Amino acid sequence: MRTFRKYLLPGFVFQSLVIGGGYGTGRELVQFFLTRGPLAGLGGMLIATVIWSLVLATTFELARMTHSFDYRTFLTQLLGKGWWAYECVYVVGMILVISVLGSAAGELMEDMLGTPILVGILVMMLAVGILAFVGSTWIEKILSFWSLALYAVYIILLIMFMSRFGDEIIAALGIPATGESWVLGGIEYAAYNVGIVPAMLFVVRHFDYRREAIGAGLIAGLVAMIPGVFIYLAMLSQYPEILSEAIPANYLLEALEIPLFQWVFQLILFGTLIETGVGLIHGFNERIAGFYQEKGKQISGIVRVVIAQVVLGLAIFLADAIGLINLIAKGYTALTWGYWLVFVIPVLTYGVYRIWRGK
């Protein structure tokens, strides 16, 4: 249990944060990887994994050294008085990613049960509100459990597609790259996902030594990307038709023609959308809690819930106004460069220097 909490729990929490906006719908994998070509896309995923692991390891250790357990405290250590620049990007990114999650949740619920899209959105809002109320300990447990369930379902998905469409997947890997930079795709994808790492610094409380923080960070990058590789390989069986699908994950499930598995997978996927929304909003709530503590006060569960519902409301309005494909294609690309400037580059330069000097 101790080993799990120190070395694997951070990876599962990070995976929970990134899956909804990273590869839950599959659309993100199409945008940043598959459009570069099937084999080239795998190269981009490798680049993204390396960046994730390096940033996570550095962030965890710097946060452990400085006892920074919320993103405002951490960014003050990293950026000094310029910490607010990260908060601006984070809040915009949080609303953007949750808008994608809300749109996807509505469509998933409609596909599963035939309910109006609004029902799926309301269910997500209710679940996020409840989890925002219960706090860090329960959130860690729930995110870890759901991540293990997700791993199991993604493994089954890959086995099914390899057994039924193995020849198509292998053939797709022989298709040459399209000419778009797969390295750039990996860099862009890595940043908009890893930029939210300061939102999960509540897990740093479990680290006592440098080897634990760095080891957990390196492992976390792999833990988070492996399910993405599984669904990406499955997507190759439907290439190139899948490129135009708004939710490629649904397209895959329909190709299998196994209704029971499709329903189970969609249920797990719906839960992952909630996971990511909870993780992002909890990180923001922890930042507000830090502000309360500076004033000698304690944030209440009700305030956490109100913040969660306001953020969800703004995000869902944005999703309805812009649309899922446009949000991912344009919003995520802009967001990635913001995170490079205010977090990724500083943590891989000044952050590494701080750790090396031991200060």
C-alpha positions in Angstrom: 0.0 0.0 0.0 2.8 2.4 0.9 4.6 1.7 -2.5 1.3 2.2 -4.4 0.7 5.5 -2.6 4.2 6.8 -3.3 5.0 5.5 -6.8 1.7 4.6 -8.6 -1.0 6.8 -7.1 0.5 10.0 -8.6 0.5 8.4 -12.0 -3.2 7.3 -11.7 -4.2 10.8 -10.5 -2.3 12.4 -13.4 -3.9 9.9 -15.8 -7.3 10.8 -14.4 -6.5 14.5 -15.0 -5.4 14.1 -18.6 -7.6 11.4 -20.0 -10.8 13.5 -20.4 -9.0 16.2 -22.3 -6.2 14.0 -23.6 -7.6 10.8 -25.2 -11.0 10.0 -23.7 -13.0 10.9 -26.8 -10.2 9.9 -29.2 -10.5 13.2 -31.0 -7.4 14.6 -29.3 -5.3 11.7 -30.6 -6.6 12.3 -34.1 -5.8 16.0 -33.9 -2.2 15.8 -32.6 -1.1 12.3 -33.8 -3.1 10.4 -36.3 -3.3 13.3 -38.8 0.6 13.0 -39.0 0.3 9.4 -40.2 -0.2 6.2 -38.2 3.4 5.3 -37.4 4.5 9.0 -37.2 1.8 9.5 -34.6 3.3 6.8 -32.3 6.6 8.7 -32.5 4.7 11.8 -31.4 3.3 9.9 -28.5 6.8 8.9 -27.4 7.9 12.5 -27.5 4.9 13.5 -25.4 5.6 10.7 -22.8 9.2 11.8 -22.3 8.2 15.4 -21.8 5.5 14.3 -19.3 7.8 12.2 -17.3 10.6 14.9 -17.1 8.1 17.7 -16.1 6.3 15.5 -13.6 9.6 14.3 -11.9 10.9 17.9 -11.7 7.7 19.3 -10.5 7.2 16.7 -7.8 10.7 17.1 -6.4 10.6 20.9 -6.4 7.2 20.9 -4.7 8.4 18.4 -2.1 11.5 20.5 -1.4 9.4 23.7 -1.0 6.4 22.1 0.7 4.2 23.5 -2.1 0.9 21.5 -2.1 -1.3 23.9 -4.2 -0.4 25.5 -7.5 -0.3 29.1 -6.2 2.3 28.2 -3.6 4.3 26.2 -6.2 4.2 28.8 -8.9 5.3 31.5 -6.4 8.4 29.4 -5.9 8.9 28.9 -9.7 7.8 32.3 -11.1 8.0 34.6 -8.1 5.7 37.6 -8.5 4.8 36.4 -12.0 2.8 33.4 -10.6 -0.4 35.0 -11.7 0.5 34.4 -15.4 0.1 30.7 -14.8 -3.2 31.2 -13.0 -4.6 33.1 -16.1 -3.6 30.2 -18.4 -4.8 27.6 -16.0 -8.3 29.1 -15.5 -8.7 29.5 -19.3 -7.4 25.9 -19.8 -9.6 24.5 -17.1 -12.7 26.1 -18.6 -11.7 25.0 -22.1 -11.0 21.3 -21.2 -14.1 21.0 -19.1 -16.2 22.5 -22.0 -14.9 19.6 -24.1 -15.7 17.1 -21.3 -19.3 18.5 -20.9 -19.9 18.3 -24.6 -18.6 14.7 -24.7 -20.6 13.7 -21.6 -23.8 14.9 -23.1 -23.2 13.0 -26.4 -22.1 9.8 -24.6 -25.2 9.8 -22.4 -27.4 10.3 -25.4 -25.7 7.4 -27.2 -26.0 5.1 -24.2 -29.5 5.8 -23.0 -31.1 7.9 -25.7 -31.5 10.9 -23.2 -31.2 14.5 -24.3 -27.7 15.9 -24.3 -28.6 18.1 -21.3 -29.2 15.1 -19.1 -25.6 13.9 -19.5 -24.3 17.4 -18.7 -26.4 17.6 -15.6 -25.3 14.2 -14.4 -21.7 15.2 -14.8 -22.3 18.5 -12.9 -24.0 16.6 -10.0 -21.1 14.0 -9.8 -18.4 16.7 -9.9 -20.2 18.7 -7.3 -20.4 15.8 -4.9 -16.7 14.9 -5.3 -15.7 18.5 -5.0 -17.4 18.5 -1.6 -15.7 15.4 -0.2 -12.0 16.6 -0.5 -8.6 15.2 -1.4 -8.6 11.8 0.4 -11.7 10.5 -1.3 -10.8 12.1 -4.6 -7.5 10.2 -4.6 -9.2 6.9 -3.8 -11.9 7.3 -6.4 -9.5 8.5 -9.2 -7.2 5.5 -8.5 -10.1 2.9 -8.6 -11.6 4.3 -11.8 -8.2 4.4 -13.4 -7.6 0.7 -12.7 -11.1 -0.1 -14.2 -10.2 2.0 -17.2 -6.9 0.1 -17.7 -8.8 -3.2 -17.7 -11.3 -2.0 -20.3 -8.7 -0.5 -22.6 -6.7 -3.7 -22.5 -9.8 -5.7 -23.5 -10.5 -3.1 -26.2 -7.0 -3.5 -27.7 -7.2 -7.3 -27.6 -10.6 -7.3 -29.4 -9.3 -5.0 -32.1 -6.1 -6.9 -32.6 -7.9 -10.2 -32.9 -10.5 -8.9 -35.3 -8.6 -6.1 -37.2 -5.0 -7.1 -36.7 -4.2 -7.1 -40.4 -5.7 -3.6 -40.9 -3.7 -2.2 -37.9 -0.4 -3.6 -39.2 -1.1 -2.3 -42.7 -1.9 1.1 -41.4 1.5 1.3 -39.6 3.1 1.0 -43.1 1.4 4.1 -44.4 4.0 7.0 -44.8 3.9 10.2 -42.8 1.7 13.0 -44.1 4.5 15.6 -43.9 3.2 17.4 -40.8 5.8 17.4 -38.0 5.1 14.5 -35.7 7.7 15.9 -33.2 5.7 19.2 -33.1 2.5 17.2 -32.5 4.1 15.5 -29.5 5.4 18.8 -28.1 2.0 20.5 -28.5 0.1 17.6 -27.0 2.4 17.2 -24.1 2.3 20.8 -23.0 -1.5 21.4 -22.8 -1.8 18.2 -20.8 1.2 18.4 -18.5 0.5 22.1 -17.9 -2.2 21.1 -15.4 0.3 19.1 -13.2 0.4 21.9 -10.5 -3.3 21.2 -9.9 -2.4 17.7 -8.5 0.2 18.7 -6.1 -1.9 17.4 -3.2 -0.2 14.0 -3.9 3.2 15.4 -3.1 2.3 15.1 0.6 3.1 11.4 0.3 6.8 11.9 -0.6 9.5 11.9 2.0 12.6 11.6 -0.2 13.9 12.9 -3.5 14.0 9.4 -5.0 10.3 8.9 -4.3 9.3 12.2 -5.9 11.5 11.8 -9.0 10.6 8.1 -9.4 6.9 8.7 -9.1 7.1 11.5 -11.7 9.0 9.3 -14.2 6.5 6.5 -13.8 3.5 8.8 -14.0 4.3 9.8 -17.6 4.2 6.1 -18.6 1.1 5.3 -16.5 -0.8 8.1 -18.1 0.1 7.4 -21.8 -0.2 3.6 -22.0 -4.1 3.6 -22.3 -3.8 6.3 -24.9 -1.5 4.0 -27.0 -4.0 1.2 -26.6 -6.9 3.2 -28.1 -4.6 4.8 -30.7 -3.7 1.3 -32.0 -7.3 0.3 -32.1 -8.1 3.5 -34.1 -5.6 2.5 -36.8 -8.0 -0.3 -37.8 -10.5 2.4 -39.0 -7.9 4.7 -40.6 -8.5 7.0 -42.5 -12.3 7.1 -42.1 -12.0 7.8 -38.4 -10.2 11.2 -39.0 -13.5 13.0 -39.5 -15.3 11.6 -36.5 -16.2 14.0 -33.6 -15.9 11.2 -31.0 -13.7 8.5 -32.6 -14.1 6.3 -29.4 -17.8 5.8 -30.3 -17.0 5.0 -33.9 -14.6 2.3 -32.7 -17.2 0.7 -30.5 -19.8 0.6 -33.3 -17.2 -1.1 -35.5 -16.9 -3.9 -32.9 -20.7 -4.6 -32.9 -20.7 -5.9 -29.3 -23.5 -3.9 -27.6 -22.7 -5.0 -24.0 -19.0 -4.1 -24.2 -19.9 -0.8 -26.0 -22.2 0.1 -23.0 -19.5 -0.9 -20.4 -16.8 1.1 -22.2 -19.0 4.1 -22.5 -19.9 3.9 -18.8 -16.1 3.8 -17.9 -15.5 6.7 -20.4 -18.2 8.8 -18.9 -16.6 8.3 -15.5 -13.2 9.4 -16.8 -14.8 12.6 -18.1 -16.0 13.2 -14.5 -12.6 12.3 -13.2 -10.8 14.9 -15.2 -13.4 17.6 -14.4 -13.1 16.8 -10.7 -9.2 16.9 -10.8 -9.1 20.2 -12.6 -11.7 21.9 -10.3 -10.2 20.3 -7.2 -6.8 21.9 -8.1 -8.5 25.3 -8.4 -10.3 24.7 -5.1 -7.1 23.8 -3.4 -5.6 27.1 -4.6 -8.7 29.0 -3.1 -8.2 26.9 0.1 -4.6 28.2 0.3 -5.9 31.8 0.1 -8.4 31.1 2.9 -5.6 29.6 5.1 -3.5 32.8 4.6 -6.4 34.7 6.1 -6.7 32.2 9.0 -9.9 30.7 7.7 -11.0 27.3 6.4 -12.8 26.8 3.0 -16.1 25.0 3.4 -17.5 22.2 1.4 -20.3 24.4 0.2 -17.9 27.0 -1.2 -16.1 24.2 -3.1 -19.3 23.0 -4.6 -20.4 26.5 -5.7 -17.0 27.1 -7.4 -17.3 23.7 -9.2 -20.8 24.5 -10.5 -19.9 28.0 -11.7 -16.9 26.7 -13.6 -19.0 23.9 -15.1 -21.7 26.3 -16.1 -19.2 28.6 -18.0 -17.5 25.6 -19.6 -20.8 24.1 -20.9 -21.9 27.5 -22.3 -18.6 27.6 -24.2 -19.0 24.1 -25.6 -22.5 24.9 -26.8 -21.3 28.1 -28.5 -18.2 26.8 -30.3 -18.5 23.0 -30.8 -16.3 20.0 -29.8 -14.1 19.8 -32.9 -13.3 23.5 -33.1 -12.6 23.6 -29.3 -10.0 20.9 -29.7 -8.5 22.0 -33.0 -8.1 25.7 -32.1 -8.4 26.0 -28.4 -5.9 23.3 -27.4 -3.3 24.5 -29.9 -3.4 28.0 -28.4 -3.4 26.6 -24.8 -0.3 24.5 -25.4 2.0 27.4 -26.1 0.6 29.3 -23.0 1.6 26.3 -20.8 5.1 26.1 -22.4 5.7 29.8 -21.6 4.4 29.9 -18.0 5.1 26.4 -16.7 7.0 23.8 -18.9 10.0 25.9 -19.8 10.4 27.5 -16.4 10.2 24.1 -14.6 12.7 22.4 -16.9 15.2 25.3 -16.6 14.9 27.2 -13.3 13.2 24.3 -11.6 16.0 21.9 -12.5 18.5 24.5 -11.3 16.7 24.9 -7.9 16.8 21.1 -7.4 20.5 20.8 -8.5 21.4 23.6 -6.0 19.3 22.0 -3.4 17.5 25.2 -2.6 
